[in-house]
Amino acid sequence: MLNKLVIKIFGKDSDHEIPNKELLRYCSGIVGQNAMYGLMANWFLLYCYAVLGFDEIIFGTIFAITRIWDAINDPLFGAVIDKHRFKNGEKLRPWIKITCIPLAILIFLLFFNFGLPKGPAMAVALGIYILIDLLYSFQDIAQWGLTSVMGHGSKEHERSALFGRLAGTIGGWLPGLIPLVIGGAEGLANTTVYYKFLAFALILGSGGMLLATRCGTVKERVLTPAPPKKGGGMESIKLLLKNKMVMMVAIGSILSQITFRLDQMLFFTYCFSKVDIFGLFVMDGMQVGFFVGILVGLPGTIAMPFTVWLSRRLGGPKNILILGTASNVLFRLIAYFIGYNGMLVFISMGLVSLASIPGQMNGIATTVLLCDSLDKVEYETGKRNEGSVFAIQNFTAKIGTAVTTFTTSISFVILKYDAKLGADQPPEFFKYAWLFAVLGPGIGNLLNLIPLLFIKYSSADKLRIEAALKERHALQKEKEERGNFDEGLILRAAAIGLSPTEYSIMPTYVSYLEQKKAVDEAVRKTYGDL
């Protein structure tokens, strides 16, 4: 029964290069990694402010600067990965084995209260965070870089990206359980909330990274030649900077964070006290936010498996990104003017839910686009730089987090937010909360749309490049398998449907000149003059 279900979802092994069991192991690892990242990315700052009592402006500014510096390092980490080959010839997979266990320990320590004064406590928290960030960079680059080397060609790239991103979405949901355990605004002020965060750090953080080790059990089927001993790292950076597709995606991702904001969960926590659900039960604002978050994200998540189908009909992953950002802007703008009073909030959240349908596809589309860009770079230069290309995801995420941290801190100042006040926030908070929560992300998406319009990569370009690479890889494989046959001999043999070995031992009753004349004529018709 289970095997039939796997085949129904993932297809038959005979139809794909990547076996289902291997893809499942990879996806389970991504679930764990995203659970850990969701805990750190979405709850660490609130934990520092509400539980440890750190100053929002001081810690937020220092944290933002740290994140910018860490982001700058990411392309360098990617270059290190591109420069290095392990003894088994692999480039990505071993990094996962090296980093996951230390990360499992450090994420627990990140949420551990050492009982230090505020100044040293902030220094320790930042120090642990920086160390996590360094190791996570190598782990994350390797994990997502595997989508481009687990199998050959766009179909395998789309398959690994699709199921990998679906797994990431599931893992990202798990930290969403935190509001149910903590409760509403009063729960953040409860003395026991620290132990709840520590439990989540152990279960989602450490447990998630232990599960992420399963990504290290997959195979690298696309092996690239070792780079030169000198200059290999800088060559990787140069290739990255020339990759217009990646650069436009990166710029758009960073621009999307330059806006005011208020986390949707905080909006519901403070703007809704108690909600009576048809007289059946009562929920506080944080619990309402949790369920609204599920309802808003659910349609987009259900639509994710159709990303590849829609991408092919729209002309490629670039158009998925454009559709996702444009629809988010439009629907959020409409939702803002509808408002959130009474039952209107459900209509507004319904519109945001519609906006999330193509938006949820963006992660898959981005991963496929990065894989396509690697094929384009290989086509043009004969080289591949998975490390640097997938490092750009970390780079943009960290720069985005730094910008988000800063804009969130500024937004808190404008809103005059104070976690110690609980639901008794000042009037400014309630005046601008809806604007910041709903329209803010829409403005960011509008900025993101601009650089995406400059990406030029059609379906025809993709087919042409894949066909050329397939022929090139076949020639390379033939050379490796057959030995010292030159390319001219391989092409001559291929022109009449023979392998180089078969061509080289053709029957002796056909004279050499007759062979050469017949074969050269066939080659000339197919390939032109050699």
Wavefront OBJ file of the C-alpha trace (Angstrom):
o trace
v 0.000 0.000 0.000
v 2.763 2.452 0.984
v 4.790 1.563 -2.081
v 1.777 2.218 -4.337
v 1.252 5.607 -2.688
v 4.911 6.536 -3.236
v 4.682 5.521 -6.896
v 1.462 7.532 -7.324
v 3.097 10.664 -5.905
v 6.657 10.388 -7.209
v 6.173 8.188 -10.271
v 7.925 4.941 -11.220
v 11.653 4.545 -10.667
v 12.003 3.329 -14.246
v 10.801 6.722 -15.501
v 13.364 8.751 -13.546
v 17.069 8.853 -12.880
v 16.630 9.624 -9.160
v 15.033 6.629 -7.320
v 11.991 7.355 -5.153
v 13.620 6.111 -1.928
v 16.537 8.447 -2.469
v 14.256 11.404 -3.191
v 12.250 10.609 -0.050
v 15.417 10.599 2.076
v 16.403 13.931 0.588
v 12.966 15.418 1.256
v 12.869 14.173 4.858
v 16.207 15.876 5.465
v 14.844 19.141 4.070
v 11.842 18.901 6.436
v 14.240 18.800 9.390
v 16.456 21.598 8.120
v 13.531 23.926 7.446
v 12.033 23.230 10.875
v 15.310 24.357 12.416
v 15.579 27.404 10.157
v 11.950 28.415 10.765
v 12.548 28.330 14.505
v 15.673 30.454 14.228
v 14.448 32.893 11.579
v 10.942 33.542 12.907
v 11.270 33.212 16.684
v 14.820 34.028 17.738
v 14.381 37.812 17.708
v 11.049 37.673 19.513
v 12.631 35.333 22.070
v 15.459 37.833 22.598
v 13.090 40.780 22.980
v 10.178 39.243 24.894
v 11.948 36.588 27.004
v 15.529 37.817 27.465
v 14.529 41.495 27.450
v 17.127 42.733 24.937
v 16.775 46.324 23.722
v 15.079 46.267 20.298
v 17.058 49.110 18.709
v 20.509 48.211 20.062
v 20.293 44.472 19.509
v 18.351 44.834 16.262
v 20.931 47.219 14.771
v 23.907 45.066 15.810
v 22.133 41.951 14.580
v 21.374 43.589 11.213
v 25.026 44.628 10.743
v 26.146 41.108 11.634
v 23.749 39.623 9.104
v 25.031 41.910 6.342
v 28.617 40.833 7.046
v 27.586 37.173 7.106
v 25.762 37.614 3.809
v 28.837 39.093 2.143
v 30.750 35.977 3.171
v 28.297 33.589 1.523
v 29.595 33.890 -2.060
v 33.054 33.233 -0.606
v 31.746 30.077 1.076
v 30.244 29.071 -2.267
v 33.613 29.662 -3.933
v 35.259 27.424 -1.315
v 32.787 24.662 -2.213
v 33.449 25.161 -5.944
v 37.198 25.116 -5.366
v 37.242 21.959 -3.251
v 36.685 18.322 -4.204
v 36.569 15.488 -1.688
v 38.532 12.297 -2.191
v 35.503 10.499 -3.621
v 35.208 13.207 -6.303
v 32.064 14.741 -4.796
v 31.581 18.437 -4.257
v 28.429 18.955 -2.158
v 27.174 15.934 -0.235
v 30.063 15.585 2.274
v 29.486 19.128 3.554
v 26.117 18.007 4.929
v 27.756 15.235 6.939
v 30.324 17.665 8.352
v 27.939 20.417 9.477
v 24.662 18.900 10.712
v 25.783 17.532 14.097
v 27.555 20.748 15.242
v 24.487 22.731 14.145
v 22.231 20.472 16.218
v 24.251 21.356 19.329
v 24.557 25.078 18.611
v 20.861 25.704 17.937
v 20.040 24.378 21.405
v 22.648 26.677 22.947
v 21.168 29.618 21.032
v 17.974 29.370 23.099
v 19.767 28.560 26.349
v 19.786 31.309 28.991
v 23.262 31.432 30.561
v 22.061 33.872 33.224
v 24.474 36.618 32.136
v 23.907 40.401 32.348
v 22.280 42.000 29.296
v 25.502 43.152 27.597
v 27.415 39.846 27.802
v 24.189 37.936 27.087
v 23.741 39.835 23.802
v 27.390 39.176 22.905
v 27.042 35.434 23.578
v 23.784 35.233 21.608
v 25.344 37.012 18.631
v 28.485 34.861 18.830
v 26.522 31.599 18.765
v 24.294 32.947 15.994
v 27.311 33.864 13.844
v 28.808 30.391 14.314
v 25.478 28.777 13.391
v 25.255 31.033 10.380
v 28.708 30.025 9.148
v 28.047 26.281 9.351
v 24.497 26.664 8.063
v 25.821 28.422 4.958
v 27.838 25.365 3.926
v 24.995 22.998 4.827
v 22.320 24.963 2.974
v 24.414 25.580 -0.158
v 25.223 21.883 -0.363
v 21.649 20.794 0.337
v 20.007 22.892 -2.382
v 22.941 22.531 -4.749
v 22.158 18.811 -4.820
v 19.032 19.594 -6.874
v 21.311 20.356 -9.824
v 23.571 17.283 -9.508
v 21.281 14.469 -8.274
v 20.169 13.907 -11.864
v 20.772 15.145 -15.394
v 18.492 17.500 -17.321
v 15.633 19.853 -16.560
v 13.074 17.128 -15.781
v 15.187 15.782 -12.918
v 15.940 19.350 -11.771
v 12.224 20.179 -11.735
v 11.392 16.978 -9.880
v 13.998 17.413 -7.143
v 13.186 21.138 -6.800
v 9.438 20.492 -6.642
v 9.501 17.830 -3.944
v 12.360 19.509 -2.113
v 10.426 22.767 -1.836
v 7.259 20.940 -0.804
v 9.252 19.264 1.966
v 10.653 22.642 2.952
v 7.138 24.036 3.246
v 6.126 21.183 5.541
v 9.209 21.741 7.683
v 8.474 25.454 7.811
v 5.012 24.734 9.199
v 6.327 22.996 12.301
v 7.512 26.151 14.137
v 3.971 27.438 13.564
v 2.936 25.157 16.432
v 4.714 27.466 18.862
v 1.753 29.895 19.281
v -0.499 27.032 20.341
v 1.908 26.169 23.157
v 2.819 29.707 24.217
v -0.677 31.174 24.031
v -1.440 34.855 23.454
v 0.317 38.044 24.457
v 0.060 37.056 28.129
v 2.001 33.875 27.358
v 5.044 35.859 26.237
v 5.190 37.497 29.664
v 4.828 34.182 31.539
v 7.930 33.021 33.411
v 7.587 29.495 31.999
v 7.797 30.636 28.365
v 11.608 30.249 28.456
v 11.353 26.496 29.045
v 8.860 26.190 26.225
v 11.287 27.867 23.831
v 14.070 25.598 25.108
v 11.925 22.533 24.400
v 11.266 23.727 20.862
v 14.992 24.365 20.411
v 15.659 20.740 21.361
v 12.836 19.193 19.318
v 12.671 21.386 16.210
v 16.190 22.799 16.257
v 18.473 19.961 17.303
v 16.073 17.241 16.139
v 15.595 19.006 12.821
v 19.315 19.121 12.097
v 19.744 15.456 13.010
v 17.011 14.660 10.495
v 18.794 16.874 7.935
v 21.685 14.387 7.873
v 19.505 12.269 5.561
v 20.226 14.723 2.743
v 23.779 13.401 2.925
v 22.653 9.922 1.822
v 21.814 10.867 -1.784
v 24.077 10.536 -4.822
v 25.834 13.148 -6.927
v 25.365 11.952 -10.481
v 26.566 15.092 -12.253
v 30.267 15.228 -11.389
v 32.189 18.275 -12.575
v 35.936 18.265 -13.221
v 38.174 19.480 -10.411
v 39.009 23.204 -10.786
v 42.577 24.421 -11.263
v 44.646 24.558 -8.089
v 45.216 28.283 -8.582
v 42.436 30.799 -9.156
v 39.556 28.316 -8.963
v 37.744 30.235 -6.231
v 37.869 33.621 -7.932
v 36.829 32.056 -11.207
v 33.669 30.850 -9.459
v 32.878 34.389 -8.243
v 33.492 35.810 -11.722
v 31.106 33.284 -13.246
v 28.512 34.230 -10.639
v 28.747 37.953 -11.371
v 28.315 37.285 -15.088
v 25.203 35.174 -14.462
v 22.474 37.728 -15.167
v 19.632 35.361 -14.272
v 20.980 34.795 -10.772
v 21.887 38.441 -10.251
v 18.383 39.669 -11.122
v 16.763 37.117 -8.787
v 19.129 38.158 -5.986
v 18.513 41.889 -6.436
v 14.752 41.378 -6.518
v 14.812 39.265 -3.373
v 16.716 41.953 -1.460
v 14.514 44.778 -2.739
v 11.424 42.903 -1.564
v 12.515 43.393 2.066
v 12.827 47.189 1.862
v 9.448 48.055 3.349
v 7.745 48.606 6.697
v 6.318 45.473 8.240
v 4.482 43.811 11.101
v 4.420 40.042 11.391
v 0.939 38.699 10.751
v 1.114 36.663 13.954
v 1.822 39.783 16.026
v -1.030 41.613 14.319
v -3.556 38.981 15.365
v -1.970 38.603 18.806
v -2.500 42.237 19.739
v -5.402 43.340 17.543
v -7.691 40.424 18.470
v -8.242 39.603 22.142
v -10.772 36.770 22.337
v -12.707 35.336 19.412
v -15.852 33.274 19.896
v -16.055 30.682 17.122
v -19.787 30.149 16.589
v -20.256 29.628 20.331
v -18.296 26.359 20.179
v -14.972 27.529 21.617
v -12.969 30.667 22.274
v -9.491 31.413 20.892
v -7.060 34.182 21.717
v -5.445 36.336 19.048
v -2.265 34.274 18.688
v -4.259 31.097 18.170
v -6.457 32.874 15.625
v -3.297 33.998 13.824
v -2.023 30.422 13.754
v -5.160 29.069 12.088
v -5.437 32.046 9.730
v -1.828 31.424 8.739
v -2.672 27.838 7.824
v -5.776 28.862 5.882
v -3.892 31.605 4.039
v -1.003 29.352 3.084
v -3.004 26.206 2.330
v -4.251 27.049 -1.218
v -0.757 28.021 -2.308
v 0.696 24.852 -0.809
v -1.897 22.718 -2.590
v -1.003 24.503 -5.836
v 2.745 23.879 -5.481
v 2.697 20.446 -7.206
v 1.313 22.170 -10.312
v 4.280 24.552 -10.559
v 6.109 22.576 -13.238
v 2.894 22.170 -15.286
v 2.134 25.900 -15.091
v 5.747 26.881 -15.713
v 5.802 24.989 -19.012
v 2.595 26.679 -20.137
v 3.675 30.166 -19.117
v 7.040 29.882 -20.813
v 9.384 29.054 -17.938
v 10.058 29.623 -14.216
v 10.798 33.318 -14.744
v 7.141 33.927 -15.600
v 6.055 32.050 -12.462
v 8.100 34.528 -10.409
v 6.579 37.502 -12.225
v 3.049 36.152 -11.793
v 3.622 35.459 -8.083
v 4.962 38.911 -7.243
v 2.419 40.814 -9.350
v -0.578 38.951 -7.907
v 0.691 39.486 -4.361
v 0.824 43.236 -4.934
v -2.666 43.372 -6.424
v -4.494 41.218 -3.882
v -2.804 42.799 -0.854
v -3.734 46.254 -2.095
v -7.395 45.223 -2.407
v -7.286 43.538 1.026
v -5.902 46.681 2.645
v -8.806 48.822 1.451
v -11.365 46.202 2.487
v -10.020 46.294 6.053
v -10.252 43.872 8.950
v -13.253 44.980 11.016
v -15.617 42.162 11.902
v -16.173 39.576 9.195
v -14.226 41.710 6.686
v -11.001 40.225 8.013
v -11.966 36.842 6.544
v -12.568 38.394 3.123
v -9.224 40.200 3.312
v -7.392 37.058 4.401
v -9.126 35.197 1.580
v -7.585 37.651 -0.892
v -4.163 37.235 0.704
v -4.725 33.495 0.371
v -5.357 33.901 -3.357
v -2.189 35.951 -3.616
v -0.251 33.109 -2.008
v -1.172 30.590 -4.719
v 1.424 31.680 -7.308
v 3.590 33.115 -4.525
v 4.063 29.656 -2.979
v 5.370 28.458 -6.329
v 8.191 30.993 -6.291
v 10.589 28.832 -4.268
v 10.328 25.976 -6.765
v 10.596 28.353 -9.708
v 13.682 30.009 -8.211
v 15.457 26.679 -7.662
v 14.683 25.547 -11.228
v 15.850 28.911 -12.555
v 19.157 28.550 -10.683
v 19.612 25.071 -12.177
v 18.849 26.489 -15.639
v 21.409 29.226 -15.098
v 24.046 26.593 -14.274
v 23.310 24.821 -17.562
v 23.609 28.141 -19.390
v 26.951 28.885 -17.734
v 28.244 25.410 -18.606
v 27.053 25.843 -22.195
v 28.887 29.164 -22.523
v 32.055 28.402 -20.539
v 32.299 24.636 -20.015
v 32.304 25.200 -16.234
v 29.780 24.804 -13.399
v 29.715 26.737 -10.115
v 26.946 25.186 -8.000
v 28.572 26.450 -4.814
v 28.471 30.125 -5.751
v 25.081 29.973 -7.478
v 23.289 28.338 -4.559
v 25.241 30.497 -2.118
v 23.302 33.406 -3.572
v 20.179 32.015 -1.871
v 21.916 32.307 1.489
v 23.301 35.701 0.527
v 19.912 37.148 -0.371
v 18.231 35.474 2.616
v 20.756 36.964 5.043
v 20.765 40.405 3.461
v 16.977 40.185 3.449
v 16.941 39.165 7.109
v 19.294 42.020 7.944
v 17.069 44.500 6.127
v 13.975 42.906 7.674
v 15.495 43.105 11.139
v 16.260 46.780 10.678
v 12.905 47.670 9.103
v 11.092 45.615 11.758
v 12.927 47.497 14.476
v 12.038 50.818 12.838
v 8.455 49.638 12.433
v 8.322 48.749 16.139
v 9.507 52.271 16.962
v 6.862 53.849 14.693
v 4.196 51.587 16.194
v 5.592 52.202 19.711
v 5.425 48.456 20.301
v 6.323 47.216 23.783
v 6.131 43.477 24.533
v 5.803 44.199 28.269
v 2.486 46.001 27.706
v 0.838 42.857 26.376
v -2.465 43.655 24.679
v -2.382 47.249 26.024
v -0.316 48.633 23.166
v -0.378 52.406 22.474
v -2.870 53.933 19.970
v -0.182 54.256 17.274
v 0.151 50.479 17.188
v -3.498 49.881 16.398
v -3.614 52.809 13.975
v -0.897 51.449 11.649
v -0.933 47.704 12.430
v -3.134 46.750 9.458
v -1.135 48.928 7.068
v 2.163 47.392 8.145
v 0.865 43.800 8.277
v -0.972 43.634 4.936
v 0.255 46.376 2.619
v 3.918 46.329 3.682
v 4.759 42.978 2.005
v 2.887 44.123 -1.109
v 5.200 47.127 -1.488
v 8.173 44.797 -1.156
v 6.785 42.555 -3.893
v 6.366 45.541 -6.188
v 10.067 46.324 -5.823
v 10.907 42.653 -6.412
v 9.053 42.695 -9.721
v 11.334 45.272 -11.363
v 14.569 43.237 -11.808
v 12.637 40.072 -12.746
v 11.469 41.834 -15.919
v 15.106 42.031 -17.099
v 15.623 38.234 -17.164
v 15.797 36.992 -20.755
v 15.652 33.196 -20.989
v 12.990 31.637 -23.179
v 11.828 28.035 -23.440
v 13.530 27.873 -26.850
v 16.842 28.942 -25.257
v 16.429 26.252 -22.618
v 15.741 23.486 -25.161
v 18.642 24.548 -27.357
v 21.100 24.629 -24.441
v 19.934 21.300 -23.031
v 20.271 19.636 -26.430
v 23.795 21.001 -26.860
v 24.815 19.911 -23.348
v 23.362 16.454 -23.884
v 25.503 16.000 -26.986
v 28.551 17.433 -25.224
v 28.096 15.157 -22.195
v 27.628 12.148 -24.478
v 30.893 12.924 -26.236
v 32.671 13.371 -22.917
v 31.252 10.106 -21.593
v 32.264 8.336 -24.798
v 35.799 9.624 -24.454
v 36.008 8.508 -20.851
v 34.588 5.052 -21.579
v 36.385 4.343 -24.847
v 39.794 5.791 -24.066
v 41.940 7.763 -26.477
v 39.493 8.247 -29.358
v 39.630 11.781 -30.721
v 36.475 13.811 -31.266
v 36.676 13.517 -35.057
v 36.596 9.723 -34.884
v 33.692 9.787 -32.428
v 31.692 12.095 -34.698
v 32.413 9.976 -37.789
v 31.298 6.841 -35.996
v 28.148 8.515 -34.657
v 27.222 9.683 -38.155
v 26.706 6.088 -39.301
v 25.320 4.803 -36.026
v 28.455 3.086 -34.680
v 30.475 3.374 -31.503
v 34.125 4.453 -31.897
v 35.245 0.908 -31.107
v 32.925 -0.596 -33.749
v 34.087 1.996 -36.251
v 37.757 1.286 -35.560
v 37.366 -2.467 -36.214
v 35.136 -2.374 -39.291
v 35.467 -5.478 -41.534
v 38.778 -5.640 -43.375
v 37.165 -6.432 -46.751
v 36.102 -2.777 -46.938
v 39.146 -0.759 -47.827
v 40.266 2.059 -45.570
v 39.762 4.651 -48.307
v 36.224 3.486 -48.978
v 35.472 3.640 -45.257
v 36.900 7.127 -44.943
v 35.121 8.445 -48.021
v 31.718 7.065 -47.017
v 31.990 8.134 -43.413
v 33.350 11.611 -44.148
v 30.505 12.226 -46.589
v 27.932 11.204 -43.958
v 29.561 13.457 -41.387
v 29.657 16.396 -43.790
v 25.940 16.113 -44.436
v 25.148 16.007 -40.721
v 27.697 18.325 -39.162
v 29.306 20.276 -42.009
v 33.044 20.344 -42.535
v 35.010 19.222 -39.475
l 1 2 3 4 5 6 7 8 9 10 11 12 13 14 15 16 17 18 19 20 21 22 23 24 25 26 27 28 29 30 31 32 33 34 35 36 37 38 39 40 41 42 43 44 45 46 47 48 49 50 51 52 53 54 55 56 57 58 59 60 61 62 63 64 65 66 67 68 69 70 71 72 73 74 75 76 77 78 79 80 81 82 83 84 85 86 87 88 89 90 91 92 93 94 95 96 97 98 99 100 101 102 103 104 105 106 107 108 109 110 111 112 113 114 115 116 117 118 119 120 121 122 123 124 125 126 127 128 129 130 131 132 133 134 135 136 137 138 139 140 141 142 143 144 145 146 147 148 149 150 151 152 153 154 155 156 157 158 159 160 161 162 163 164 165 166 167 168 169 170 171 172 173 174 175 176 177 178 179 180 181 182 183 184 185 186 187 188 189 190 191 192 193 194 195 196 197 198 199 200 201 202 203 204 205 206 207 208 209 210 211 212 213 214 215 216 217 218 219 220 221 222 223 224 225 226 227 228 229 230 231 232 233 234 235 236 237 238 239 240 241 242 243 244 245 246 247 248 249 250 251 252 253 254 255 256 257 258 259 260 261 262 263 264 265 266 267 268 269 270 271 272 273 274 275 276 277 278 279 280 281 282 283 284 285 286 287 288 289 290 291 292 293 294 295 296 297 298 299 300 301 302 303 304 305 306 307 308 309 310 311 312 313 314 315 316 317 318 319 320 321 322 323 324 325 326 327 328 329 330 331 332 333 334 335 336 337 338 339 340 341 342 343 344 345 346 347 348 349 350 351 352 353 354 355 356 357 358 359 360 361 362 363 364 365 366 367 368 369 370 371 372 373 374 375 376 377 378 379 380 381 382 383 384 385 386 387 388 389 390 391 392 393 394 395 396 397 398 399 400 401 402 403 404 405 406 407 408 409 410 411 412 413 414 415 416 417 418 419 420 421 422 423 424 425 426 427 428 429 430 431 432 433 434 435 436 437 438 439 440 441 442 443 444 445 446 447 448 449 450 451 452 453 454 455 456 457 458 459 460 461 462 463 464 465 466 467 468 469 470 471 472 473 474 475 476 477 478 479 480 481 482 483 484 485 486 487 488 489 490 491 492 493 494 495 496 497 498 499 500 501 502 503 504 505 506 507 508 509 510 511 512 513 514 515 516 517 518 519 520 521 522 523 524 525 526 527 528 529 530
